Amino acid sequence: MNIAALDPGRDKCGFAVLDMDGEILCQRVIETKNLINEVTAAKAEYGFSRLLMGNGTTSKIAHKRLDEVPDLEIIVRDEYRTTELARGEYWKAHPPKGWRRLLPVTMQVPPVPVDDFVAVILARRFLKEQEEKES
């Protein structure tokens, strides 16, 4: 079984699908206006029945919209410090090149939105919690 995660935003959302081992199957930034279509299509492709969602400012609006997706359990989670952590994950996946590699990554801003990395962090946090409950 796979699990999806969403970092909802006003204009864009981070979205990811992971397997139960935490391996990323899908990771992208989607436009909020396409949220229902994107989640429905990903649900059909990856077969998840649970979606983790960050509890940010627009989470209530996103939750109402996602109620339209059939057979989807929505689990709201705290997204404390996820953006900061996502920036670090971005730089691990895309190390700076050229003169930028001389600057500490903590002083740099990624050139693209990192909302999709936030979604991955939310999913992995949840999977870790589930693993700890089982042990």
N, CA, C and O atoms as CSV, one atom per row, in Angstrom:
chain,resi,resn,atom,element,x,y,z
A,1,MET,N,N,0.846,-1.180,0.000
A,1,MET,CA,C,0.000,0.000,0.000
A,1,MET,C,C,0.889,1.240,0.000
A,1,MET,O,O,1.948,1.251,0.627
A,2,ASN,N,N,0.466,2.253,-0.686
A,2,ASN,CA,C,1.197,3.511,-0.770
A,2,ASN,C,C,0.469,4.581,0.030
A,2,ASN,O,O,-0.690,4.416,0.410
A,3,ILE,N,N,1.170,5.673,0.276
A,3,ILE,CA,C,0.586,6.784,1.012
A,3,ILE,C,C,0.931,8.083,0.292
A,3,ILE,O,O,2.032,8.238,-0.236
A,4,ALA,N,N,-0.019,9.013,0.278
A,4,ALA,CA,C,0.194,10.311,-0.366
A,4,ALA,C,C,0.323,11.383,0.706
A,4,ALA,O,O,-0.148,11.215,1.831
A,5,ALA,N,N,0.966,12.481,0.344
A,5,ALA,CA,C,1.103,13.614,1.259
A,5,ALA,C,C,0.948,14.902,0.466
A,5,ALA,O,O,1.298,14.984,-0.711
A,6,LEU,N,N,0.411,15.901,1.150
A,6,LEU,CA,C,0.122,17.179,0.503
A,6,LEU,C,C,0.513,18.323,1.417
A,6,LEU,O,O,0.177,18.330,2.601
A,7,ASP,N,N,1.222,19.288,0.860
A,7,ASP,CA,C,1.503,20.550,1.542
A,7,ASP,C,C,0.653,21.593,0.829
A,7,ASP,O,O,1.067,22.134,-0.196
A,8,PRO,N,N,-0.544,21.884,1.368
A,8,PRO,CA,C,-1.460,22.770,0.650
A,8,PRO,C,C,-1.025,24.232,0.706
A,8,PRO,O,O,-0.506,24.710,1.714
A,9,GLY,N,N,-1.252,24.919,-0.398
A,9,GLY,CA,C,-0.959,26.341,-0.480
A,9,GLY,C,C,-2.033,27.048,-1.280
A,9,GLY,O,O,-2.868,26.406,-1.918
A,10,ARG,N,N,-2.011,28.356,-1.247
A,10,ARG,CA,C,-3.029,29.137,-1.946
A,10,ARG,C,C,-2.932,28.969,-3.459
A,10,ARG,O,O,-3.948,28.776,-4.126
A,11,ASP,N,N,-1.719,29.041,-4.005
A,11,ASP,CA,C,-1.524,28.955,-5.452
A,11,ASP,C,C,-0.940,27.622,-5.916
A,11,ASP,O,O,-1.192,27.177,-7.035
A,12,LYS,N,N,-0.161,26.996,-5.043
A,12,LYS,CA,C,0.500,25.736,-5.395
A,12,LYS,C,C,0.534,24.823,-4.179
A,12,LYS,O,O,0.446,25.273,-3.036
A,13,CYS,N,N,0.664,23.527,-4.454
A,13,CYS,CA,C,0.714,22.521,-3.391
A,13,CYS,C,C,1.870,21.573,-3.672
A,13,CYS,O,O,2.150,21.230,-4.821
A,14,GLY,N,N,2.523,21.163,-2.615
A,14,GLY,CA,C,3.505,20.098,-2.743
A,14,GLY,C,C,2.780,18.772,-2.631
A,14,GLY,O,O,1.917,18.606,-1.769
A,15,PHE,N,N,3.117,17.835,-3.486
A,15,PHE,CA,C,2.435,16.546,-3.502
A,15,PHE,C,C,3.468,15.442,-3.661
A,15,PHE,O,O,4.421,15.572,-4.431
A,16,ALA,N,N,3.270,14.356,-2.925
A,16,ALA,CA,C,4.180,13.216,-3.037
A,16,ALA,C,C,3.428,11.932,-2.736
A,16,ALA,O,O,2.462,11.923,-1.974
A,17,VAL,N,N,3.888,10.852,-3.346
A,17,VAL,CA,C,3.387,9.513,-3.046
A,17,VAL,C,C,4.607,8.666,-2.704
A,17,VAL,O,O,5.591,8.644,-3.443
A,18,LEU,N,N,4.527,7.969,-1.570
A,18,LEU,CA,C,5.610,7.112,-1.117
A,18,LEU,C,C,5.073,5.715,-0.852
A,18,LEU,O,O,3.895,5.534,-0.545
A,19,ASP,N,N,5.959,4.725,-0.975
A,19,ASP,CA,C,5.550,3.388,-0.560
A,19,ASP,C,C,5.760,3.283,0.948
A,19,ASP,O,O,6.254,4.226,1.567
A,20,MET,N,N,5.398,2.166,1.540
A,20,MET,CA,C,5.451,2.032,2.993
A,20,MET,C,C,6.881,1.950,3.532
A,20,MET,O,O,7.089,2.016,4.743
A,21,ASP,N,N,7.858,1.808,2.648
A,21,ASP,CA,C,9.267,1.830,3.049
A,21,ASP,C,C,9.855,3.236,2.963
A,21,ASP,O,O,11.029,3.438,3.274
A,22,GLY,N,N,9.043,4.209,2.543
A,22,GLY,CA,C,9.507,5.587,2.444
A,22,GLY,C,C,10.145,5.940,1.124
A,22,GLY,O,O,10.708,7.025,0.980
A,23,GLU,N,N,10.069,5.040,0.151
A,23,GLU,CA,C,10.624,5.327,-1.175
A,23,GLU,C,C,9.658,6.218,-1.950
A,23,GLU,O,O,8.451,5.980,-1.961
A,24,ILE,N,N,10.197,7.232,-2.590
A,24,ILE,CA,C,9.378,8.196,-3.326
A,24,ILE,C,C,8.963,7.605,-4.669
A,24,ILE,O,O,9.805,7.193,-5.468
A,25,LEU,N,N,7.660,7.568,-4.905
A,25,LEU,CA,C,7.117,7.100,-6.181
A,25,LEU,C,C,6.748,8.276,-7.077
A,25,LEU,O,O,6.800,8.178,-8.303
A,26,CYS,N,N,6.379,9.381,-6.453
A,26,CYS,CA,C,5.936,10.575,-7.183
A,26,CYS,C,C,6.208,11.780,-6.293
A,26,CYS,O,O,5.928,11.749,-5.094
A,27,GLN,N,N,6.749,12.829,-6.875
A,27,GLN,CA,C,7.034,14.043,-6.112
A,27,GLN,C,C,6.947,15.224,-7.062
A,27,GLN,O,O,7.686,15.294,-8.045
A,28,ARG,N,N,6.038,16.160,-6.769
A,28,ARG,CA,C,5.908,17.320,-7.653
A,28,ARG,C,C,5.154,18.459,-6.971
A,28,ARG,O,O,4.511,18.279,-5.937
A,29,VAL,N,N,5.256,19.621,-7.579
A,29,VAL,CA,C,4.483,20.789,-7.155
A,29,VAL,C,C,3.343,20.923,-8.152
A,29,VAL,O,O,3.561,20.914,-9.363
A,30,ILE,N,N,2.120,21.046,-7.633
A,30,ILE,CA,C,0.947,21.160,-8.501
A,30,ILE,C,C,0.229,22.471,-8.218
A,30,ILE,O,O,0.330,23.024,-7.123
A,31,GLU,N,N,-0.489,22.955,-9.204
A,31,GLU,CA,C,-1.285,24.164,-9.014
A,31,GLU,C,C,-2.517,23.815,-8.187
A,31,GLU,O,O,-3.159,22.789,-8.412
A,32,THR,N,N,-2.836,24.674,-7.237
A,32,THR,CA,C,-3.972,24.423,-6.348
A,32,THR,C,C,-5.273,24.283,-7.126
A,32,THR,O,O,-6.143,23.501,-6.745
A,33,LYS,N,N,-5.410,25.032,-8.210
A,33,LYS,CA,C,-6.654,24.953,-8.985
A,33,LYS,C,C,-6.849,23.566,-9.608
A,33,LYS,O,O,-7.974,23.198,-9.947
A,34,ASN,N,N,-5.762,22.792,-9.761
A,34,ASN,CA,C,-5.841,21.441,-10.335
A,34,ASN,C,C,-5.782,20.345,-9.272
A,34,ASN,O,O,-5.601,19.173,-9.600
A,35,LEU,N,N,-5.932,20.717,-8.016
A,35,LEU,CA,C,-5.734,19.784,-6.911
A,35,LEU,C,C,-6.568,18.515,-7.027
A,35,LEU,O,O,-6.027,17.413,-6.939
A,36,ILE,N,N,-7.862,18.652,-7.223
A,36,ILE,CA,C,-8.747,17.481,-7.256
A,36,ILE,C,C,-8.371,16.549,-8.409
A,36,ILE,O,O,-8.264,15.338,-8.217
A,37,ASN,N,N,-8.171,17.106,-9.598
A,37,ASN,CA,C,-7.812,16.280,-10.761
A,37,ASN,C,C,-6.478,15.566,-10.562
A,37,ASN,O,O,-6.347,14.387,-10.889
A,38,GLU,N,N,-5.490,16.282,-10.026
A,38,GLU,CA,C,-4.160,15.694,-9.818
A,38,GLU,C,C,-4.207,14.570,-8.786
A,38,GLU,O,O,-3.625,13.507,-8.997
A,39,VAL,N,N,-4.898,14.803,-7.671
A,39,VAL,CA,C,-4.976,13.788,-6.618
A,39,VAL,C,C,-5.760,12.575,-7.109
A,39,VAL,O,O,-5.372,11.436,-6.849
A,40,THR,N,N,-6.853,12.815,-7.814
A,40,THR,CA,C,-7.661,11.710,-8.340
A,40,THR,C,C,-6.853,10.861,-9.321
A,40,THR,O,O,-6.897,9.632,-9.262
A,41,ALA,N,N,-6.119,11.510,-10.218
A,41,ALA,CA,C,-5.296,10.782,-11.194
A,41,ALA,C,C,-4.178,10.008,-10.496
A,41,ALA,O,O,-3.909,8.857,-10.841
A,42,ALA,N,N,-3.531,10.633,-9.521
A,42,ALA,CA,C,-2.450,9.959,-8.792
A,42,ALA,C,C,-2.990,8.791,-7.974
A,42,ALA,O,O,-2.329,7.760,-7.846
A,43,LYS,N,N,-4.184,8.952,-7.426
A,43,LYS,CA,C,-4.816,7.876,-6.644
A,43,LYS,C,C,-5.064,6.661,-7.540
A,43,LYS,O,O,-4.839,5.523,-7.129
A,44,ALA,N,N,-5.524,6.909,-8.756
A,44,ALA,CA,C,-5.754,5.817,-9.708
A,44,ALA,C,C,-4.435,5.155,-10.113
A,44,ALA,O,O,-4.368,3.935,-10.259
A,45,GLU,N,N,-3.394,5.957,-10.292
A,45,GLU,CA,C,-2.104,5.420,-10.739
A,45,GLU,C,C,-1.342,4.689,-9.633
A,45,GLU,O,O,-0.764,3.629,-9.874
A,46,TYR,N,N,-1.339,5.252,-8.418
A,46,TYR,CA,C,-0.498,4.708,-7.347
A,46,TYR,C,C,-1.261,3.928,-6.277
A,46,TYR,O,O,-0.643,3.287,-5.427
A,47,GLY,N,N,-2.573,3.971,-6.307
A,47,GLY,CA,C,-3.379,3.150,-5.415
A,47,GLY,C,C,-3.264,3.454,-3.936
A,47,GLY,O,O,-3.138,2.529,-3.133
A,48,PHE,N,N,-3.302,4.708,-3.553
A,48,PHE,CA,C,-3.293,5.054,-2.130
A,48,PHE,C,C,-4.715,5.332,-1.649
A,48,PHE,O,O,-5.579,5.730,-2.431
A,49,SER,N,N,-4.943,5.122,-0.370
A,49,SER,CA,C,-6.257,5.421,0.207
A,49,SER,C,C,-6.153,6.424,1.347
A,49,SER,O,O,-7.166,6.861,1.893
A,50,ARG,N,N,-4.908,6.794,1.710
A,50,ARG,CA,C,-4.681,7.788,2.758
A,50,ARG,C,C,-3.847,8.930,2.214
A,50,ARG,O,O,-2.898,8.728,1.456
A,51,LEU,N,N,-4.222,10.135,2.617
A,51,LEU,CA,C,-3.479,11.323,2.223
A,51,LEU,C,C,-3.173,12.123,3.481
A,51,LEU,O,O,-4.081,12.512,4.216
A,52,LEU,N,N,-1.894,12.365,3.722
A,52,LEU,CA,C,-1.468,13.206,4.836
A,52,LEU,C,C,-1.434,14.633,4.346
A,52,LEU,O,O,-0.999,14.904,3.227
A,53,MET,N,N,-1.891,15.542,5.179
A,53,MET,CA,C,-1.929,16.935,4.760
A,53,MET,C,C,-1.398,17.809,5.883
A,53,MET,O,O,-1.756,17.628,7.047
A,54,GLY,N,N,-0.544,18.755,5.528
A,54,GLY,CA,C,-0.035,19.706,6.501
A,54,GLY,C,C,-1.151,20.605,7.004
A,54,GLY,O,O,-2.132,20.844,6.300
A,55,ASN,N,N,-0.996,21.101,8.225
A,55,ASN,CA,C,-2.045,21.899,8.857
A,55,ASN,C,C,-1.843,23.400,8.676
A,55,ASN,O,O,-2.232,24.180,9.545
A,56,GLY,N,N,-1.253,23.809,7.581
A,56,GLY,CA,C,-0.993,25.224,7.322
A,56,GLY,C,C,-2.255,26.036,7.093
A,56,GLY,O,O,-3.372,25.537,7.231
A,57,THR,N,N,-2.056,27.282,6.746
A,57,THR,CA,C,-3.126,28.266,6.615
A,57,THR,C,C,-4.273,27.823,5.724
A,57,THR,O,O,-5.434,28.049,6.064
A,58,THR,N,N,-3.979,27.203,4.604
A,58,THR,CA,C,-5.033,26.840,3.645
A,58,THR,C,C,-5.490,25.386,3.766
A,58,THR,O,O,-6.181,24.881,2.881
A,59,SER,N,N,-5.115,24.715,4.841
A,59,SER,CA,C,-5.440,23.288,4.962
A,59,SER,C,C,-6.942,23.028,5.059
A,59,SER,O,O,-7.426,22.023,4.537
A,60,LYS,N,N,-7.680,23.913,5.714
A,60,LYS,CA,C,-9.131,23.693,5.840
A,60,LYS,C,C,-9.821,23.773,4.481
A,60,LYS,O,O,-10.727,22.991,4.191
A,61,ILE,N,N,-9.396,24.705,3.664
A,61,ILE,CA,C,-9.967,24.844,2.318
A,61,ILE,C,C,-9.622,23.610,1.483
A,61,ILE,O,O,-10.480,23.055,0.796
A,62,ALA,N,N,-8.364,23.192,1.550
A,62,ALA,CA,C,-7.936,22.009,0.792
A,62,ALA,C,C,-8.679,20.766,1.268
A,62,ALA,O,O,-9.062,19.919,0.461
A,63,HIS,N,N,-8.880,20.660,2.574
A,63,HIS,CA,C,-9.585,19.496,3.134
A,63,HIS,C,C,-11.003,19.413,2.566
A,63,HIS,O,O,-11.461,18.337,2.183
A,64,LYS,N,N,-11.693,20.549,2.516
A,64,LYS,CA,C,-13.060,20.568,1.961
A,64,LYS,C,C,-13.061,20.143,0.500
A,64,LYS,O,O,-13.930,19.385,0.067
A,65,ARG,N,N,-12.087,20.632,-0.255
A,65,ARG,CA,C,-12.023,20.277,-1.676
A,65,ARG,C,C,-11.707,18.797,-1.857
A,65,ARG,O,O,-12.254,18.150,-2.750
A,66,LEU,N,N,-10.831,18.261,-1.018
A,66,LEU,CA,C,-10.432,16.857,-1.149
A,66,LEU,C,C,-11.526,15.891,-0.715
A,66,LEU,O,O,-11.459,14.700,-1.019
A,67,ASP,N,N,-12.525,16.390,-0.012
A,67,ASP,CA,C,-13.667,15.542,0.344
A,67,ASP,C,C,-14.388,15.029,-0.903
A,67,ASP,O,O,-15.135,14.053,-0.835
A,68,GLU,N,N,-14.160,15.694,-2.049
A,68,GLU,CA,C,-14.766,15.270,-3.317
A,68,GLU,C,C,-14.131,13.981,-3.864
A,68,GLU,O,O,-14.739,13.282,-4.674
A,69,VAL,N,N,-12.910,13.676,-3.417
A,69,VAL,CA,C,-12.214,12.487,-3.916
A,69,VAL,C,C,-12.757,11.268,-3.167
A,69,VAL,O,O,-12.655,11.201,-1.942
A,70,PRO,N,N,-13.331,10.308,-3.890
A,70,PRO,CA,C,-13.930,9.143,-3.220
A,70,PRO,C,C,-12.885,8.233,-2.565
A,70,PRO,O,O,-11.757,8.103,-3.038
A,71,ASP,N,N,-13.302,7.613,-1.464
A,71,ASP,CA,C,-12.480,6.615,-0.762
A,71,ASP,C,C,-11.086,7.125,-0.410
A,71,ASP,O,O,-10.090,6.434,-0.622
A,72,LEU,N,N,-11.029,8.334,0.125
A,72,LEU,CA,C,-9.748,8.923,0.516
A,72,LEU,C,C,-9.826,9.377,1.968
A,72,LEU,O,O,-10.607,10.263,2.315
A,73,GLU,N,N,-9.004,8.759,2.808
A,73,GLU,CA,C,-8.903,9.163,4.209
A,73,GLU,C,C,-7.881,10.294,4.291
A,73,GLU,O,O,-6.749,10.147,3.832
A,74,ILE,N,N,-8.279,11.415,4.873
A,74,ILE,CA,C,-7.393,12.569,4.991
A,74,ILE,C,C,-6.937,12.681,6.442
A,74,ILE,O,O,-7.753,12.737,7.363
A,75,ILE,N,N,-5.633,12.710,6.626
A,75,ILE,CA,C,-5.036,12.803,7.955
A,75,ILE,C,C,-4.258,14.111,8.015
A,75,ILE,O,O,-3.303,14.303,7.262
A,76,VAL,N,N,-4.661,15.009,8.906
A,76,VAL,CA,C,-3.997,16.312,9.032
A,76,VAL,C,C,-2.867,16.188,10.051
A,76,VAL,O,O,-3.043,15.632,11.136
A,77,ARG,N,N,-1.704,16.719,9.676
A,77,ARG,CA,C,-0.514,16.637,10.516
A,77,ARG,C,C,0.134,18.013,10.678
A,77,ARG,O,O,0.018,18.886,9.819
A,78,ASP,N,N,0.815,18.171,11.802
A,78,ASP,CA,C,1.560,19.398,12.078
A,78,ASP,C,C,2.700,19.520,11.066
A,78,ASP,O,O,3.423,18.558,10.806
A,79,GLU,N,N,2.847,20.712,10.505
A,79,GLU,CA,C,3.935,20.895,9.540
A,79,GLU,C,C,5.024,21.815,10.083
A,79,GLU,O,O,5.701,22.507,9.323
A,80,TYR,N,N,5.184,21.814,11.394
A,80,TYR,CA,C,6.202,22.628,12.053
A,80,TYR,C,C,7.594,22.336,11.492
A,80,TYR,O,O,8.024,21.184,11.448
A,81,ARG,N,N,8.288,23.384,11.068
A,81,ARG,CA,C,9.660,23.356,10.553
A,81,ARG,C,C,9.852,22.585,9.246
A,81,ARG,O,O,10.990,22.360,8.835
A,82,THR,N,N,8.784,22.183,8.596
A,82,THR,CA,C,8.953,21.372,7.384
A,82,THR,C,C,9.558,22.162,6.225
A,82,THR,O,O,10.314,21.603,5.430
A,83,THR,N,N,9.242,23.439,6.118
A,83,THR,CA,C,9.814,24.231,5.016
A,83,THR,C,C,11.323,24.353,5.186
A,83,THR,O,O,12.076,24.227,4.221
A,84,GLU,N,N,11.750,24.593,6.393
A,84,GLU,CA,C,13.185,24.681,6.677
A,84,GLU,C,C,13.882,23.353,6.356
A,84,GLU,O,O,14.941,23.335,5.729
A,85,LEU,N,N,13.283,22.256,6.790
A,85,LEU,CA,C,13.849,20.935,6.503
A,85,LEU,C,C,13.831,20.636,5.005
A,85,LEU,O,O,14.753,20.012,4.478
A,86,ALA,N,N,12.782,21.082,4.329
A,86,ALA,CA,C,12.657,20.843,2.888
A,86,ALA,C,C,13.761,21.551,2.111
A,86,ALA,O,O,14.262,21.019,1.120
A,87,ARG,N,N,14.136,22.733,2.549
A,87,ARG,CA,C,15.243,23.431,1.877
A,87,ARG,C,C,16.521,22.610,1.961
A,87,ARG,O,O,17.265,22.506,0.986
A,88,GLY,N,N,16.772,22.029,3.124
A,88,GLY,CA,C,17.946,21.166,3.282
A,88,GLY,C,C,17.876,19.948,2.377
A,88,GLY,O,O,18.876,19.556,1.775
A,89,GLU,N,N,16.692,19.348,2.282
A,89,GLU,CA,C,16.512,18.179,1.411
A,89,GLU,C,C,16.694,18.554,-0.057
A,89,GLU,O,O,17.238,17.778,-0.843
A,90,TYR,N,N,16.235,19.749,-0.417
A,90,TYR,CA,C,16.419,20.210,-1.795
A,90,TYR,C,C,17.912,20.256,-2.129
A,90,TYR,O,O,18.339,19.760,-3.172
A,91,TRP,N,N,18.699,20.858,-1.229
A,91,TRP,CA,C,20.129,21.002,-1.513
A,91,TRP,C,C,20.849,19.659,-1.509
A,91,TRP,O,O,21.863,19.510,-2.191
A,92,LYS,N,N,20.349,18.672,-0.753
A,92,LYS,CA,C,20.936,17.326,-0.811
A,92,LYS,C,C,20.669,16.698,-2.183
A,92,LYS,O,O,21.538,16.041,-2.755
A,93,ALA,N,N,19.466,16.907,-2.694
A,93,ALA,CA,C,19.086,16.339,-3.992
A,93,ALA,C,C,19.693,17.106,-5.162
A,93,ALA,O,O,19.960,16.534,-6.219
A,94,HIS,N,N,19.909,18.407,-4.964
A,94,HIS,CA,C,20.429,19.275,-6.032
A,94,HIS,C,C,21.556,20.145,-5.473
A,94,HIS,O,O,21.351,21.335,-5.231
A,95,PRO,N,N,22.737,19.572,-5.266
A,95,PRO,CA,C,23.831,20.361,-4.690
A,95,PRO,C,C,24.161,21.574,-5.565
A,95,PRO,O,O,24.101,21.499,-6.792
A,96,PRO,N,N,24.509,22.686,-4.920
A,96,PRO,CA,C,24.870,23.884,-5.689
A,96,PRO,C,C,26.063,23.609,-6.607
A,96,PRO,O,O,26.930,22.789,-6.309
A,97,LYS,N,N,26.074,24.315,-7.717
A,97,LYS,CA,C,27.157,24.162,-8.691
A,97,LYS,C,C,27.880,25.504,-8.852
A,97,LYS,O,O,27.377,26.557,-8.461
A,98,GLY,N,N,29.058,25.428,-9.434
A,98,GLY,CA,C,29.821,26.639,-9.703
A,98,GLY,C,C,30.183,27.370,-8.418
A,98,GLY,O,O,30.476,26.743,-7.400
A,99,TRP,N,N,30.162,28.697,-8.472
A,99,TRP,CA,C,30.552,29.497,-7.312
A,99,TRP,C,C,29.591,29.330,-6.141
A,99,TRP,O,O,29.962,29.594,-4.997
A,100,ARG,N,N,28.347,28.890,-6.410
A,100,ARG,CA,C,27.367,28.709,-5.327
A,100,ARG,C,C,27.784,27.612,-4.345
A,100,ARG,O,O,27.378,27.627,-3.182
A,101,ARG,N,N,28.591,26.666,-4.815
A,101,ARG,CA,C,29.004,25.593,-3.899
A,101,ARG,C,C,29.946,26.112,-2.820
A,101,ARG,O,O,30.182,25.424,-1.827
A,102,LEU,N,N,30.492,27.323,-3.001
A,102,LEU,CA,C,31.372,27.921,-1.999
A,102,LEU,C,C,30.589,28.543,-0.842
A,102,LEU,O,O,31.134,28.756,0.241
A,103,LEU,N,N,29.317,28.829,-1.076
A,103,LEU,CA,C,28.465,29.413,-0.030
A,103,LEU,C,C,27.769,28.314,0.756
A,103,LEU,O,O,27.352,27.311,0.176
A,104,PRO,N,N,27.637,28.486,2.072
A,104,PRO,CA,C,26.855,27.499,2.831
A,104,PRO,C,C,25.411,27.468,2.312
A,104,PRO,O,O,24.819,28.515,2.046
A,105,VAL,N,N,24.853,26.266,2.171
A,105,VAL,CA,C,23.486,26.160,1.638
A,105,VAL,C,C,22.472,26.808,2.577
A,105,VAL,O,O,21.388,27.197,2.142
A,106,THR,N,N,22.811,26.925,3.849
A,106,THR,CA,C,21.894,27.583,4.794
A,106,THR,C,C,21.736,29.067,4.490
A,106,THR,O,O,20.799,29.703,4.972
A,107,MET,N,N,22.642,29.619,3.698
A,107,MET,CA,C,22.553,31.030,3.311
A,107,MET,C,C,21.926,31.205,1.931
A,107,MET,O,O,21.799,32.331,1.449
A,108,GLN,N,N,21.535,30.108,1.296
A,108,GLN,CA,C,20.980,30.176,-0.046
A,108,GLN,C,C,19.500,29.821,-0.045
A,108,GLN,O,O,19.022,29.072,0.808
A,109,VAL,N,N,18.800,30.366,-1.001
A,109,VAL,CA,C,17.386,30.053,-1.191
A,109,VAL,C,C,17.277,29.195,-2.448
A,109,VAL,O,O,17.793,29.577,-3.499
A,110,PRO,N,N,16.613,28.039,-2.357
A,110,PRO,CA,C,16.458,27.210,-3.558
A,110,PRO,C,C,15.788,27.997,-4.690
A,110,PRO,O,O,14.917,28.828,-4.433
A,111,PRO,N,N,16.187,27.741,-5.935
A,111,PRO,CA,C,15.646,28.490,-7.067
A,111,PRO,C,C,14.233,28.072,-7.481
A,111,PRO,O,O,13.628,28.699,-8.350
A,112,VAL,N,N,13.714,27.022,-6.863
A,112,VAL,CA,C,12.368,26.528,-7.177
A,112,VAL,C,C,11.612,26.307,-5.866
A,112,VAL,O,O,12.233,26.200,-4.809
A,113,PRO,N,N,10.274,26.238,-5.924
A,113,PRO,CA,C,9.511,25.940,-4.705
A,113,PRO,C,C,9.887,24.559,-4.154
A,113,PRO,O,O,10.179,23.636,-4.914
A,114,VAL,N,N,9.875,24.433,-2.827
A,114,VAL,CA,C,10.240,23.164,-2.188
A,114,VAL,C,C,9.029,22.480,-1.546
A,114,VAL,O,O,9.186,21.608,-0.692
A,115,ASP,N,N,7.843,22.873,-1.953
A,115,ASP,CA,C,6.617,22.313,-1.374
A,115,ASP,C,C,6.550,20.792,-1.529
A,115,ASP,O,O,6.031,20.103,-0.651
A,116,ASP,N,N,7.070,20.271,-2.637
A,116,ASP,CA,C,7.054,18.821,-2.845
A,116,ASP,C,C,7.957,18.104,-1.844
A,116,ASP,O,O,7.652,16.986,-1.429
A,117,PHE,N,N,9.053,18.731,-1.458
A,117,PHE,CA,C,9.920,18.157,-0.433
A,117,PHE,C,C,9.224,18.178,0.928
A,117,PHE,O,O,9.417,17.273,1.740
A,118,VAL,N,N,8.415,19.209,1.177
A,118,VAL,CA,C,7.624,19.263,2.411
A,118,VAL,C,C,6.680,18.066,2.465
A,118,VAL,O,O,6.543,17.428,3.509
A,119,ALA,N,N,6.036,17.763,1.352
A,119,ALA,CA,C,5.114,16.623,1.302
A,119,ALA,C,C,5.845,15.318,1.627
A,119,ALA,O,O,5.316,14.472,2.349
A,120,VAL,N,N,7.043,15.159,1.101
A,120,VAL,CA,C,7.832,13.955,1.389
A,120,VAL,C,C,8.153,13.877,2.880
A,120,VAL,O,O,8.058,12.809,3.485
A,121,ILE,N,N,8.530,15.000,3.466
A,121,ILE,CA,C,8.849,15.032,4.898
A,121,ILE,C,C,7.625,14.668,5.731
A,121,ILE,O,O,7.737,13.907,6.692
A,122,LEU,N,N,6.463,15.202,5.375
A,122,LEU,CA,C,5.228,14.860,6.096
A,122,LEU,C,C,4.956,13.359,6.034
A,122,LEU,O,O,4.612,12.746,7.044
A,123,ALA,N,N,5.109,12.775,4.863
A,123,ALA,CA,C,4.854,11.339,4.699
A,123,ALA,C,C,5.854,10.511,5.496
A,123,ALA,O,O,5.472,9.546,6.158
A,124,ARG,N,N,7.118,10.875,5.439
A,124,ARG,CA,C,8.134,10.096,6.163
A,124,ARG,C,C,7.966,10.221,7.674
A,124,ARG,O,O,8.202,9.259,8.404
A,125,ARG,N,N,7.563,11.393,8.145
A,125,ARG,CA,C,7.274,11.548,9.580
A,125,ARG,C,C,6.162,10.593,10.001
A,125,ARG,O,O,6.257,9.926,11.031
A,126,PHE,N,N,5.120,10.540,9.198
A,126,PHE,CA,C,3.985,9.670,9.505
A,126,PHE,C,C,4.413,8.203,9.508
A,126,PHE,O,O,4.059,7.453,10.418
A,127,LEU,N,N,5.171,7.797,8.496
A,127,LEU,CA,C,5.626,6.408,8.420
A,127,LEU,C,C,6.503,6.050,9.619
A,127,LEU,O,O,6.427,4.937,10.140
A,128,LYS,N,N,7.329,6.993,10.051
A,128,LYS,CA,C,8.182,6.761,11.223
A,128,LYS,C,C,7.324,6.599,12.477
A,128,LYS,O,O,7.588,5.723,13.300
A,129,GLU,N,N,6.295,7.442,12.623
A,129,GLU,CA,C,5.379,7.329,13.765
A,129,GLU,C,C,4.696,5.963,13.773
A,129,GLU,O,O,4.569,5.334,14.823
A,130,GLN,N,N,4.262,5.514,12.611
A,130,GLN,CA,C,3.590,4.218,12.514
A,130,GLN,C,C,4.537,3.076,12.881
A,130,GLN,O,O,4.150,2.121,13.555
A,131,GLU,N,N,5.773,3.193,12.429
A,131,GLU,CA,C,6.776,2.169,12.727
A,131,GLU,C,C,7.055,2.110,14.232
A,131,GLU,O,O,7.194,1.028,14.801
A,132,GLU,N,N,7.134,3.286,14.870
A,132,GLU,CA,C,7.390,3.334,16.312
A,132,GLU,C,C,6.219,2.765,17.105
A,132,GLU,O,O,6.426,2.146,18.149
A,133,LYS,N,N,5.000,2.963,16.627
A,133,LYS,CA,C,3.822,2.407,17.297
A,133,LYS,C,C,3.828,0.886,17.252
A,133,LYS,O,O,3.407,0.221,18.198
A,134,GLU,N,N,4.313,0.345,16.137
A,134,GLU,CA,C,4.321,-1.103,15.949
A,134,GLU,C,C,5.423,-1.794,16.740
A,134,GLU,O,O,5.319,-2.983,17.039
A,135,SER,N,N,6.501,-1.043,17.088
A,135,SER,CA,C,7.597,-1.688,17.816
A,135,SER,C,C,7.393,-1.681,19.305
A,135,SER,O,O,8.235,-2.189,20.046
